[in-house]
Amino acid sequence: MRLRGLASPFNASANVCRVLRLTLLAPDIAERILDGRQLEAATLPALMKGFPIEWDRQP
């Protein structure tokens, strides 16, 4: 059985948009993630669901 749609351009574009959104993280949050000190709310699955773009409203 072949799985269609997993590598479709639509899915790839959606994934790229979600990953690019991570560049909008506040600098202090990005630094904590890189240091391995992120808050529980700042896990990759949680961030991929979305977060506010205003730095003062981010987890």
N, C-alpha and C positions, 0 to 999 in steps of 0.2 A: 504494500500500500504506500502510495506516495503522498507526502504532506505538501499540499499546495498552499501558496500564500505566505509561507514563512519567510521567504526572501523576496517578496514582492517589493517593488519600489515604494508603494504606499506604506508598508510596514517599516521599511528602512528609513523613510523620511520621518515617520512618527518617532522612531527610536532616536534618530539624530537630534530631533527637536528636544526630546526629553533630556538627552545627555548634554546638549548645549545649554539648556536651562540651568544646569549645575554651575555654569560660569557666573550666574547671578547671585551666588551665595555671598553673604557678608564675609569680608576678609577674616574676621576673628573666628567665624565658624569653619571656614576653609582651613585655617591654620590648626584649629583643634582636631579636625578630621585627619590632616596630614600627620599630626603628632600622636594620633590614636586616642585622643581625649574627648571625642565627640559625645554629645548628649545622646540619650536613648532615642530622642525624637529625630536625630540627624543621621539615621541609618540610610543606606542607599535605597532600600525598598520604600522607606517613608519619603525620602526626598524625590524619588522618581514619580510619586503620586502627585507631587506639586507642593509648592510653598509660596508664600507671599514674596514679591520681588522687593518690597521695602525692607531694608536691612534691619530696622528696629522692630519689625514684626516677625522676623525669622526665629526658628527654635534655637 
